[in-house]
Amino acid sequence: MSMNEYKPLIVAFCCNWCSYAGADLAGNNRLNYPADVKIIRVPCSCRVNPMFILRAFQRGADGVILCGCHPGDCHYTSGNYYTRRRMSLLFSMLDYLGIERERTRVEWVSAAEGAKFAATMNDFVETVAKLGENKRLEDLRCKK
């Protein structure tokens, strides 16, 4: 890997009860996923406001992934159903803004699925890397 090879910046919103625990399990099992994935722990996937995702893109993220409990297994009963509805609306808004659909993803990862978490992150980073740098919503004030 050369010094100036492009590595995408990924923001991952992970629910505390399942996906964050899955990330922890991946780490405990020494499963590799890129260090460019920045994990933000949230109480529930339904806590992620679509504005958080738009703000991540504005601040320089090349991809944003939202990970939560499997539908029906939410710690807060029905939180991930709200997430699913909210994200389908966000996807149509991102399409309207001209942001590639592949830059945003929703995955359901349980606490016992450390291998799935690592595989999902590796796949998502690879997908976003092929798309290249996200310039659509970037705010130049947020650049280093």
C-alpha positions, 0 to 999 in steps of 0.5 A, a space after each residue: 500500500 503506497 503512502 498516498 493511497 486513498 482510504 475512505 473515512 467511514 462513520 458507523 452508528 452502532 446501537 449499544 445493545 447489539 451492533 456495538 457488542 458485535 464490534 466488541 466481539 469482533 475485536 475480542 476475536 481479533 477479526 480485522 476491519 479497517 481502522 478508518 471505520 469510526 464507530 459512534 455508539 448510540 442507545 438505539 438505531 432509532 436514535 440516529 436522526 437523518 441529520 446526523 448522517 447528512 452532517 457526517 457527509 458534510 464533515 468529510 465522511 465518504 460513507 455512513 453505515 447504521 447498524 442495529 438489532 435485528 427487527 423484532 429483537 430491539 432492546 426498546 421493542 420497536 426502535 429498529 422499525 422506526 429506523 427502517 422507515 426513517 432510512 428509506 426516506 433518507 435514501 430517497 433524499 440522498 438520491 435527490 441530493 445526488 449522493 450515491 446510494 452505496 455510500 449509505 447502508 443499514 445492517 442488522 447485526 446482533 451481539 453474537 455476530 462479531 464475524 458478520 460485523 467485521 465482514 460487513 465493515 470490510 465489504 462496506 469500506 471496499 464498496 465506498 473505496 471504489 466510489 472514491 472521495 465524497 465531494 457532494 456535501 463537503 463543507 470546505 471549512 471542515 477540511 484539515 
